[in-house]
Amino acid sequence: MMPRVLVALGVTALLGAACSNAEEQRNVVSEASALDSADQVAFGSRTVLTDAGLLRAEIFADTTLFLSQNTRVAMRGVHGVFFNAQGSRDATVTADRAAYDSKAQILEAYGNVVVTSVDGRVLKSPMLRFESAQNQILSDSAFTMTEPDGKEMRGVGFRADPNLQVVTVLRVERGRGGAVRLSP
């Protein structure tokens, strides 16, 4: 009698584990597929984004997957620096993950994206796109931008230079702390 009970408990546990979280299992499969199809995998990597010889950004990642004959790059644990045309630091960026398309020269960052300008402005968004050729960041997602003096603006969608000096907002949800100068 005891072996039957143990077998029944074992089968029940296996079935429960197999059916517990299908979404988690799909994520594991897709990550494994990306790892399997990667041309190269790098740890502690540095990626330089340039446009016509100008350094636009330097991106560091804990883990980097090079895909599609190294034309697409997937990164995890991302932090980096944006630079202006004179080569000076414009802002820093952090994100959970990012994807870079070297043909289009577009970097997309996802998950807890934070851009901090050299003068202390902070922009937070779940997603951000950096277009190297135009030297601009943009998103159609919700965002929060705060200034060092306490002003805060929340909205959906924006387009800005990496230093957050010129920001065009698609839809302002709310703001606090006084007047915020918006470009037309």
Buried (B, 14 or more C-beta within 10 A) or exposed (E): EEEEEEEEEEEEEEEEEEEEEEEEEEEEEEEEEEEEEBEEEBEEBEBEBEBEEBBBBBBBBBBBBBBEEEEBBBBBBBBBBBBBEEEEBBBBBBBBBBBBEBEEBBBBBBEEBBBBBBEEBBBBBBBBBBBBEBBBBBBBBBBBBBBEEEBBBBBBBBBBBBBBBEBEBEEBEEBEEEEBEEEE
